[in-house]
């Protein structure tokens, strides 16, 4: 069983776009991990990692629809996932943008 997780464990601005009272950390795990990884601080990332565990978080990260290049590279190395197996990388290769920034 995990340590209880509360919305207050994350940065106050991280979940500005959701009803905090209705956020279910199990049902909305992908959203929580996405926010912690893409928009959160290092502490937010570690909080999510402590709650979900490395294996579950790796599965979620592998299936996220978007990550910027830096976050994608970090996630690939940290979770030992080949970049070519990550959903967001596959999508980015299928939909090239005009600007490579």
C-alpha positions as a Markdown table, in Angstrom:
| # | Residue | x | y | z |
|---|---|---|---|---|
| 1 | Unk | 0.0 | 0.0 | 0.0 |
| 2 | Unk | 1.2 | 3.5 | -0.8 |
| 3 | Unk | 1.7 | 6.4 | 1.5 |
| 4 | Unk | -1.4 | 8.6 | 1.3 |
| 5 | Unk | -1.2 | 11.3 | -1.3 |
| 6 | Unk | -2.8 | 14.7 | -1.0 |
| 7 | Unk | -3.2 | 17.5 | -3.4 |
| 8 | Unk | -1.3 | 19.7 | -0.9 |
| 9 | Unk | 1.8 | 17.4 | -1.4 |
| 10 | Unk | 2.3 | 19.1 | -4.9 |
| 11 | Unk | 3.1 | 22.7 | -5.8 |
| 12 | Unk | 0.0 | 24.9 | -5.4 |
| 13 | Unk | -0.1 | 25.9 | -9.0 |
| 14 | Unk | 0.4 | 22.4 | -10.6 |
| 15 | Unk | -3.3 | 21.5 | -10.7 |
| 16 | Unk | -4.8 | 24.9 | -11.4 |
| 17 | Unk | -7.0 | 23.5 | -14.2 |
| 18 | Unk | -8.8 | 20.8 | -12.3 |
| 19 | Unk | -11.3 | 20.5 | -9.5 |
| 20 | Unk | -8.9 | 19.6 | -6.7 |
| 21 | Unk | -11.6 | 18.0 | -4.6 |
| 22 | Unk | -12.5 | 15.6 | -7.4 |
| 23 | Unk | -9.0 | 14.6 | -8.3 |
| 24 | Unk | -8.6 | 10.8 | -7.7 |
| 25 | Unk | -4.9 | 9.9 | -7.7 |
| 26 | Unk | -5.7 | 6.3 | -8.9 |
| 27 | Unk | -8.2 | 7.1 | -11.6 |
| 28 | Unk | -6.3 | 10.1 | -12.9 |
| 29 | Unk | -2.8 | 8.7 | -12.5 |
| 30 | Unk | -1.7 | 9.6 | -16.1 |
| 31 | Unk | -2.8 | 13.2 | -15.6 |
| 32 | Unk | -1.0 | 13.5 | -12.3 |
| 33 | Unk | 2.2 | 12.0 | -13.7 |
| 34 | Unk | 2.0 | 14.2 | -16.8 |
| 35 | Unk | 1.6 | 17.3 | -14.7 |
| 36 | Unk | 4.4 | 16.4 | -12.3 |
| 37 | Unk | 6.8 | 15.5 | -15.1 |
| 38 | Unk | 6.1 | 18.2 | -17.7 |
| 39 | Unk | 5.1 | 21.1 | -15.5 |
| 40 | Unk | 6.2 | 20.3 | -11.9 |
| 41 | Unk | 9.3 | 20.8 | -9.9 |
| 42 | Unk | 11.8 | 18.2 | -8.9 |
| 43 | Unk | 9.9 | 17.8 | -5.7 |
| 44 | Unk | 6.6 | 17.2 | -7.5 |
| 45 | Unk | 8.4 | 14.5 | -9.6 |
| 46 | Unk | 9.7 | 12.8 | -6.5 |
| 47 | Unk | 6.3 | 13.0 | -4.8 |
| 48 | Unk | 4.6 | 11.2 | -7.8 |
| 49 | Unk | 7.5 | 8.7 | -7.9 |
| 50 | Unk | 7.1 | 7.9 | -4.2 |
| 51 | Unk | 3.4 | 7.3 | -4.6 |
| 52 | Unk | 3.2 | 5.4 | -7.9 |
| 53 | Unk | 6.5 | 3.6 | -7.7 |
| 54 | Unk | 9.1 | 3.4 | -10.5 |
| 55 | Unk | 7.5 | 0.6 | -12.5 |
| 56 | Unk | 4.0 | 2.0 | -12.6 |
| 57 | Unk | 5.3 | 5.5 | -13.3 |
| 58 | Unk | 7.5 | 4.2 | -16.2 |
| 59 | Unk | 4.4 | 2.5 | -17.7 |
| 60 | Unk | 2.5 | 5.8 | -17.5 |
| 61 | Unk | 5.4 | 7.9 | -18.9 |
| 62 | Unk | 5.9 | 5.5 | -21.8 |
| 63 | Unk | 2.3 | 6.2 | -22.9 |
| 64 | Unk | 2.1 | 10.0 | -22.4 |
| 65 | Unk | 1.0 | 11.8 | -25.5 |
| 66 | Unk | 3.3 | 14.8 | -25.1 |
| 67 | Unk | 6.7 | 15.7 | -23.6 |
| 68 | Unk | 9.1 | 18.4 | -24.7 |
| 69 | Unk | 12.5 | 17.2 | -26.0 |
| 70 | Unk | 14.3 | 17.7 | -22.7 |
| 71 | Unk | 11.7 | 15.9 | -20.6 |
| 72 | Unk | 11.5 | 13.1 | -23.2 |
| 73 | Unk | 15.3 | 12.5 | -23.0 |
| 74 | Unk | 15.3 | 12.7 | -19.2 |
| 75 | Unk | 12.4 | 10.2 | -19.0 |
| 76 | Unk | 14.1 | 7.8 | -21.4 |
| 77 | Unk | 17.3 | 7.7 | -19.4 |
| 78 | Unk | 15.7 | 7.8 | -15.9 |
| 79 | Unk | 13.2 | 5.0 | -16.6 |
| 80 | Unk | 15.5 | 3.0 | -19.0 |
| 81 | Unk | 12.9 | 3.2 | -21.8 |
| 82 | Unk | 14.2 | 3.3 | -25.4 |
| 83 | Unk | 13.1 | 6.6 | -26.8 |
| 84 | Unk | 11.7 | 4.8 | -29.9 |
| 85 | Unk | 9.2 | 3.0 | -27.6 |
| 86 | Unk | 7.7 | 6.2 | -26.1 |
| 87 | Unk | 4.3 | 7.2 | -27.5 |
| 88 | Unk | 5.1 | 10.9 | -27.7 |
| 89 | Unk | 8.3 | 10.2 | -29.7 |
| 90 | Unk | 6.4 | 8.0 | -32.1 |
| 91 | Unk | 3.7 | 10.7 | -32.5 |
| 92 | Unk | 6.3 | 13.5 | -33.0 |
| 93 | Unk | 7.9 | 11.5 | -35.8 |
| 94 | Unk | 4.6 | 11.1 | -37.5 |
| 95 | Unk | 3.7 | 14.8 | -37.2 |
| 96 | Unk | 6.8 | 16.9 | -37.8 |
| 97 | Unk | 6.5 | 20.6 | -37.0 |
| 98 | Unk | 7.9 | 23.5 | -39.0 |
| 99 | Unk | 10.2 | 24.6 | -36.3 |
| 100 | Unk | 12.6 | 22.3 | -34.5 |
| 101 | Unk | 13.2 | 24.1 | -31.2 |
